[in-house]
Amino acid sequence: MRTLTRLALLLLLPSVAFAQAAPGSIPPVATEPAPPGPLDIEIGYRTLSLKGNEDLYRTQINERRGIFIRSMTILTSEPRDISQIDRLRIDGTEIGPGSPASALRLEASRYSYYRLLFTWRRTNSFSALPAFANPLLEQGVITGQHTYDRRRDMMDAQLDLLPRAKITPFIGFGFRKLSGPGTSTFTTGTNEFQLSQSVEEREHEYRGGAYYDFGSVRGSITQGWRRLRSDQTWTLLSRDGNESDPVLNHPTFATAMQRDDHSRTRTPFTNAVFAAQVAPRIRLKASYVRYSAETDDEGTGDLAGSFISLPMLRFFNVMSERVSSSAKKTVTRGSGRAEVLVHKDVTLFAAYQNERRDIAGTGLLDTLYQETLNFDGLDKRDIEAILRSNSSIHRRSNLGLAGISFRAPGPLSLRFEARDDRQQLDVAKDLAEIVLPGNQWGTWDRHVKTLDGTASFMRGNVYLGASYRRDRANVAVFRSDFLDRDRARVRASWRRTKWFHASLSATETRQSNDRTDTALHAKSRQYGGDFEAIPWHAISFHGSVSRFTTDSRILIRHPETFITEPSIYAGRGTALDGGVTVTHGLFTFAANGGRFRNRGENPFTIRRATLHAGFSFPNSRAGMLLELARDKYSDTNASFSNYTASRAGIYATYRP
């Protein structure tokens, strides 16, 4: 026990020291209940055999070879050699170079004095879709031009003082960092050029507050501050653009390009939650949220080469651009809710929420075109273009709702709710292109009425449930707004003692906006079923099948010609999954297989299979685990995206 405690301390001390320098807000890796023993660990090595498109495999799965800790829990209670700690717990998952996502959680506490929680998470995100923004496919080039390879580190530390008192103060500190390379494109001078990109973002969070619990009255108050700093740099990758044909007998190419953008954001925030049992049958709840984000952006860009500007009717060789902008977003939301138990099986409830969202910004774009010539080759001079904008959206929302919940002593339960949401929007001129009516700026009153009902029936081993929601709006302000929306859900399940369980579910959602300049219609359906059978205590079978369909249609406007045409998307997906698990003495065996196929606008098929075989040594807590996994991706329209990935892992385990 003493050796185990010292091992935990070795992990604790550097983690706490690092938390003081750089944590961030991360959910816990593992939660209660704690395992019965002090150590639970699974560590091993994974291999990878990949055939086909590596970029798409990393975009979708990104599991790599290497040694890593797949799961770990270290728990000590009342360690004799640490007088300041009553309980210490460390949890970890997927820690090591072979995993795209790693996490660590540490909790240390002393009864009635303090509770320290530290969490850390690292994710590696990769995206390189081969068919996206790739005008060279016809020439056999299969590398997408918009990619990123990012690493995100998030850490958070919070200290609660007097955790068992009626008032518990706390302080916390968080840190988030995002960095990594990428590629993008830049369009200018009638051509599009590929750029390399470098991003680094750092966010700090400081917060403090208190929890309070006086029996019938409880809640919390939090005051915090966030600071975000973002720096991005773009540089030219190739002098030749995506358009190789000369324009007006004039070739376009770039010899140098450099762009730097810097952004700074400051966000104070306040959260408050209150709940009270004011009478045996009356409960009140309230909450308040406010945050105000202020952002300042500065950017510079310098471009050299041979280019054409059709709006200016000129050739130019050098372009220098300076960008300066600022924005502020303030959100304030307050809500209250009352619940009254009028009968032991009947509850009436009502709530009100008021929300204000204010977004305002200014921008200045100063572009200098140097070494310009008109199309006749005369009149050499510099031309400066300056663009100023001042934009704002002010949204006010008043939401009221009332409902009733009825749960009879028998098998039936009902719930009904009605909502009324009145929104007022004020939109400034410079946001003209994103709103719909009239001259696309002004004031609108949007009124959304909602009816929502749920019914369920449960008797013996049978459960039936259904729900329906209807939303109606009087006006659409933004192109994404609906006028009519309906959603229906049904679910049924049946359990036959302990050896068989089956369920069915279906969901359908429809929304539309019949304005002639929008013509939005969208419908999605998803339905399926699953089962689990245990014919004998040592063997179990499970399986599921589901299907989804999506159809959406909306008018879009081409920016180069201003011609409108419908944008249509359809998806038809089917998923099958099944497996078997066998346990016999010291051996465990599990096999699973599945297939997902989409036959819509983007047809593809994913096939997956996994195999697990475990063995526990006799009279020991140690064991071994062998895992095999195979993923095969097939794309109907882009066969160069196909890949087959096989992974094998062997792990040593120690269970309590």
Buried (B, 14 or more C-beta within 10 A) or exposed (E): EEEBBEBBBEBBEEBBEBBEEBBBBBEBBBEEEBBEEBBBBBBBBBEBEBEBBEBBBBBBBBBBBEEBBBBBBBBBEEBEEBEEBBBBBBBBBBBBEBBBBBBBBBBBBBEEBBBBBBBBBBBBBBBBBBBEBBBEBEEEEBBBBBBBBBEBBBBBBBBBBBBEEEEBBBEBBBBBBBBBEBBBBBEBBBBBBBBBBBBEBBBBBBBBBBBBBEEEBBBBBBEBEBEBEBBBBBEBBEEBBBBEEEBEEBBBBBEEBBBBBBBBBEBBBBBBBBBBBEEEEEBBBBBBBBBBBBBBBBBBBBBBBBBBBEEEEBBBBBBBBBBBBBBBBBBBBBBBBBBEBEEEEBBBBBBBBBBBBBBBBBBEBBBBBBBBBEEEEEEEEEEEEEEEBEBBBBBBBEBBBBBBBBBEEEEBBBBBBBBEBBBBBBBBEBBEEEBBEEEEBBEBEBEBBBEBBBBBBBEEEEBBBBBBBBBBBEBBBBBEBBBBBBBBBBBBBBBEEEEBBBBBBBBBBBBBBEBEEBBBBBBBBBBBBBBBBBEEEEBBBBBBBBBBBBBBBBBEEEEEEEEEEEEEEEBBBBBBBBBBBBBEEEEBBBBBBBBBBBBBEBBBBBBBBBBBBBBBEEEEEEBBBBBBBBBBBBBBEBEBBBBBBBBBBEBEBBBE
